[in-house]
Amino acid sequence: MKLSRYLPILEWGREYRRETLVSDLMAAVIVTIMLIPQSLAYAMLAGLPPETGLYASMAPLVLYAIFGTGRTLAVGPVAVISLMTAVAVGRVADEGSMGYITAALTLAVLSGVILVAMGLFRLGFIANFLSHPVISGFITAAGLLIAAGQMRHILGTGAGGHTGVEIAASLVTTIGEANLWTLAVAIPALAFLAWARKGAADLLWRLGLPKFYANLIGRAAPLLAVAASIAAVKIFDLSAHGVATVGDIPAGLPPFTLPSVDPALISALIGPALLLSAVGFVESVSVAQTLAAKRRQRIDPDQELIGLGAANIGAGFSGGFPVTGGFARSVVNFDAGAATPAAGAFTAIGIGLASLFLTPWLADLPVAVLAATIIVAVLSLADFPIIRRTWRYSKSDGAAMTGTILATLLVGVEAGILTGVVLSIGLHLYKTSRPHTAIVGLVPGTEHFRNVDRHAVTLSPRLITLRVDESLYFPNARYLEDRVLELVAAQPEAKHFVLMCPAVNAIDASALESLEVINQRLKEGGLSFNLSEVKGPVMDRLKRSGFLNHLTGKVYLSQYEAFMELGG
């Protein structure tokens, strides 16, 4: 059992049956069809030769099948991670050079080592600092950034840039260089892929094709676009008219590659590797948990770190670049009936066969069609309605999301993530430094106490009861002192003060000192200081501190008990 904790394949492998094999093989065929154009496109997005996308779709899938816990998670190149790779590697090497490729696979290994280390030390909780609004904002902004960056391939111009402002300015200045032949290939491809994403399967189903085959053909739309565009290039000799193509792709299985051990390069990439690992893990584990819940299966986040880490290390040693679990691909894998991670291993075999036998046919693939594939894929990840919903629900989360989007678009992907994290933590500290508190009174005819501003309640002039709805720790300790003394000054006839603590889960050393100060100030003013509804773990720590020995009042099990004894 201890071994299967780190090798989940031993657990699901014992239950593997012929029916499971058939389901996994069928899912692998469908995902392979989807992954071939995607892997080429995401390699281009990362600034790498197209074959590296195929390489990154083989060894990582096999390793995740061995070490990962997501039964239907499809691991491989994804848009956001490819963009982050391009940004990180572009700072240390020139695109197209061997140094660029070496840096990319070194980044994959560094990311893999970080993920494995986090998994072994059970540090998956660190990724919780990337809140859902921050991740949603980042993915939305990154999707826009990626789509804008691919427009140069749609237009056939030499535009460039890394930020939204740079890309927009470059597109405007080079729009006059647009190649009409490239546009003639790209626009139909964009329109077809956008329509096929949702409309192809529905149309085929209405025409009488069984739903399974209708979905299969619909998901093969990118491959159909690839085949049609290659045929167009050959028939009309579009290369002679300036339509850029992928060019020769070496046939064969992934080579064995070694990451760089240059300290300067590692030092330059370690920061981006940490961010990339965190983003990749959060995106992947969210998808894995969502799909697992539908089948009442369980995901082990710490083991997921190890599985993703192994996949990235495998990518680095087989000529690839950083990978993670992809949303769209995983949903397709799930819907196609994948039962175990073996479906990923079978997909790797399918990609291997494509690398061996299909690459000669891909030389005439227009780069514009790969760009169209990327644009359609990433824009589907952009979630604009969530921005409005988040602002309506929580101003602080809305601010963190908006800050992430703006920083990503205007400064860059790494700045966007860091801005989101800093804003989230800063706003959380600000909110908890001013916790919600309420003066409470007895609801007539009950033993319940509620906020005087929301309910008609009974109060006692001898008693002040303040409920604090937050744990007490150093950012809010001084605020509590000021709030208590303010209330006491406003009710000079009061003889007792009760701090109602049902929502207080912890009291740190700073807050304990504040409670001691409050106790002393109230004593000097002729009031007793009392606590009510203190949770067991908090009470245990208060007993160990000696605070209760100096408390001028009592600790009451319930607020009703305190009110009846002190309010008369």
Buried (B, 14 or more C-beta within 10 A) or exposed (E): EEEEBBBBBEBBBEEBEEEBBEBBBBBBBBBBBBBBBBBBBBBBBBBBBBBBBBBBBBBBBBBBBBBBBBBBBBBBBBBBBBBBBBBBBBEBBEEEEEBBBBBBBBBBBBBBBBBBBBBEEEBBEBBEBBBEBBBBBBBBBBBBBBBBBBBBBBBBBEBEBBBBEBBBEBBEEBEEEBBEBBBBBBEBBBEBBBEBBEEBBEBBBEEEBEEBEBBBBBBBBBBBBBBBBBEBBEEBEBBEBEBBBBEEBEBEBBEEBEBBEBEEBBEBBBEBBBBBBBBBBBBBBBBBBBBBEEEEBEBBBBBBBBBBBBBBBBBBBBBBBBBBBBBBBBBBBBBBBBBBBBBBBBBBBBBBEBBEEBBEBBBBBBBBBBBBBBBBBBBBBBBEEBBEEBBEEBEBBBBBBBBBBBBBBBBBBBBBBBBBBBBBEBBBEEBBBEBEBBBBBBBEEEEEBBBBEEBEBEBBEBBBBBBBBBBBBBBBBBBBBEBBBEBBEEBEEBBBBBBBBBBBEEBBEBBBBBBBBBBEBBBEBEBBBBBBBBBEEBBEBBEEBEBEEEBBBBBBEBBBBBBBEBBE
